[in-house]
Amino acid sequence: MKVDKQLIDKLANLSKLEFSPEEAAAIEKNLSDMLDFVDKLSEVDVSGVEPLVYVNPAINVMRPDEPQMDISKEDALKNAPLADSDYFKVPKVIRK
């Protein structure tokens, strides 16, 4: 792909941006450098290389999903701003 002033003008129009002539020239050079770098990557021989799905080869390690009591009801309710013997009390949010 060739990067020229027309392409920069089109991109500026699509992105609703305005560039000064100096900024447009800098963008043209930067975009051209990026595309040249991507073209360099196409020169790499990747035959025999499996596609990479995940960067990290680790597999999810999860604990068994077994019910357990980590905190008692009394401990859970003791720091609540409003509570009765068994439940948290919250302000009413739905009105009829």
C-alpha positions as CSV (number, residue, x, y, z in Angstrom):
1,M,0.0,0.0,0.0
2,K,1.4,3.4,-1.0
3,V,1.1,6.2,1.6
4,D,0.6,9.6,0.0
5,K,-1.0,12.9,0.6
6,Q,-4.3,11.7,-0.8
7,L,-4.4,8.8,1.7
8,I,-3.6,11.1,4.6
9,D,-6.4,13.5,3.5
10,K,-8.8,10.6,3.2
11,L,-7.9,9.3,6.7
12,A,-8.2,12.8,8.1
13,N,-11.6,13.2,6.6
14,L,-12.8,9.8,7.8
15,S,-11.6,10.5,11.3
16,K,-12.9,14.0,11.3
17,L,-9.4,15.4,12.1
18,E,-7.5,18.3,10.7
19,F,-3.8,18.3,10.2
20,S,-1.4,21.1,9.4
21,P,0.9,20.4,6.4
22,E,3.8,19.6,8.9
23,E,1.6,17.2,10.9
24,A,0.4,15.5,7.6
25,A,3.9,15.0,6.5
26,A,4.9,13.5,9.9
27,I,1.9,11.2,9.8
28,E,2.7,10.1,6.2
29,K,6.2,9.2,7.2
30,N,5.1,7.3,10.4
31,L,2.4,5.4,8.6
32,S,4.8,4.5,5.8
33,D,7.4,3.3,8.4
34,M,4.7,1.1,10.1
35,L,3.6,-0.5,6.8
36,D,7.3,-1.1,5.9
37,F,7.7,-2.9,9.2
38,V,4.6,-5.1,8.6
39,D,6.0,-5.9,5.1
40,K,9.2,-7.0,6.8
41,L,7.3,-9.5,8.9
42,S,6.0,-11.2,5.7
43,E,9.6,-12.2,4.9
44,V,9.8,-14.4,7.9
45,D,9.5,-18.2,7.2
46,V,6.7,-19.6,9.3
47,S,6.3,-22.9,7.6
48,G,5.9,-25.6,10.2
49,V,5.0,-23.2,13.0
50,E,1.7,-23.9,14.7
51,P,-0.7,-21.0,15.1
52,L,-0.6,-19.4,18.5
53,V,-3.9,-19.1,20.3
54,Y,-2.7,-18.2,23.8
55,V,0.6,-16.5,24.7
56,N,0.9,-18.3,28.0
57,P,0.8,-22.1,27.9
58,A,-0.7,-22.4,31.4
59,I,-4.1,-24.1,31.8
60,N,-6.7,-22.7,34.1
61,V,-6.3,-24.3,37.6
62,M,-9.5,-24.1,39.5
63,R,-10.5,-25.4,42.8
64,P,-13.3,-27.9,43.1
65,D,-16.7,-26.2,43.4
66,E,-17.7,-27.5,46.8
67,P,-19.9,-25.6,49.2
68,Q,-18.2,-24.4,52.3
69,M,-18.8,-22.0,55.2
70,D,-16.0,-19.5,55.3
71,I,-17.7,-16.9,57.4
72,S,-20.5,-17.4,60.0
73,K,-23.8,-15.5,59.7
74,E,-23.0,-13.6,62.8
75,D,-19.7,-12.4,61.5
76,A,-21.2,-11.4,58.2
77,L,-24.0,-9.3,59.9
78,K,-21.9,-7.7,62.6
79,N,-20.5,-4.9,60.3
80,A,-23.7,-4.3,58.4
81,P,-25.2,-0.8,58.9
82,L,-28.7,-2.3,59.3
83,A,-29.5,-5.9,60.1
84,D,-31.9,-7.9,62.1
85,S,-31.3,-11.4,63.5
86,D,-30.8,-13.2,60.1
87,Y,-30.8,-10.6,57.3
88,F,-29.2,-7.5,56.0
89,K,-31.6,-4.6,55.9
90,V,-31.5,-2.2,52.9
91,P,-33.5,0.9,52.0
92,K,-36.5,0.3,49.8
93,V,-35.7,1.2,46.2
94,I,-38.9,0.2,44.3
95,R,-42.0,2.2,45.0
96,K,-45.5,1.2,43.8
